[in-house]
């Protein structure tokens, strides 16, 4: 299953640190591939939610591996 923007956002907002660590590479792959992430350009609201989720949940995380 190819990840969608909704799937990625749900994973970003997970509270489980283990799941956050697993999704990190998937997010990098998703954002790097223009064909997979074509919906990013069309859904600014979802993109804003993704950035907010990454900034608040991951960058401010007490787990250093998640912050990286």
C-alpha positions as CSV (number, residue, x, y, z in Angstrom):
1,X,0.0,0.0,0.0
2,X,1.4,3.4,-1.0
3,X,1.1,5.9,1.8
4,X,-1.3,8.8,1.4
5,X,-1.2,12.2,3.0
6,X,-4.0,11.1,5.4
7,X,-2.0,8.0,6.4
8,X,1.2,10.1,6.9
9,X,-0.6,12.6,9.0
10,X,-2.1,10.0,11.2
11,X,1.3,8.4,11.7
12,X,2.9,11.8,12.6
13,X,0.3,12.4,15.3
14,X,0.9,9.0,16.9
15,X,1.9,9.1,20.5
16,X,3.7,5.8,20.3
17,X,7.5,6.5,20.0
18,X,8.2,3.2,18.3
19,X,5.6,3.9,15.6
20,X,7.1,7.4,15.1
21,X,10.5,5.9,14.6
22,X,9.2,3.5,12.0
23,X,7.3,6.1,10.0
24,X,10.3,8.4,9.7
25,X,11.8,6.8,6.7
26,X,8.4,6.4,5.0
27,X,7.9,10.1,5.4
28,X,11.2,10.9,3.8
29,X,10.5,8.6,0.9
30,X,7.0,10.0,0.5
31,X,8.1,13.6,0.4
32,X,11.1,12.8,-1.9
33,X,9.0,11.2,-4.6
34,X,6.9,13.7,-6.5
35,X,4.6,11.1,-7.9
36,X,3.7,9.7,-4.5
37,X,3.3,13.2,-2.9
38,X,1.5,14.9,-5.7
39,X,-1.4,15.6,-3.4
40,X,0.8,17.9,-1.3
41,X,0.5,20.7,-3.8
42,X,-3.3,20.5,-3.9
43,X,-4.1,20.2,-0.2
44,X,-2.5,23.1,1.7
45,X,-4.6,22.5,4.8
46,X,-3.3,18.9,5.1
47,X,0.2,20.1,4.5
48,X,-0.1,22.7,7.3
49,X,-1.4,20.0,9.6
50,X,1.6,17.8,8.7
51,X,4.1,20.5,9.4
52,X,2.4,21.5,12.7
53,X,2.3,17.9,13.8
54,X,6.0,17.4,13.0
55,X,6.9,20.6,14.7
56,X,4.9,20.1,17.9
57,X,5.1,16.3,18.2
58,X,8.5,15.4,16.9
59,X,10.8,18.4,17.2
60,X,9.7,19.0,20.8
61,X,9.8,15.3,21.7
62,X,11.7,14.2,24.8
63,X,13.1,11.2,22.8
64,X,16.2,12.3,21.0
65,X,15.8,9.7,18.2
66,X,12.4,11.1,17.3
67,X,13.8,14.6,17.2
68,X,16.5,13.6,14.8
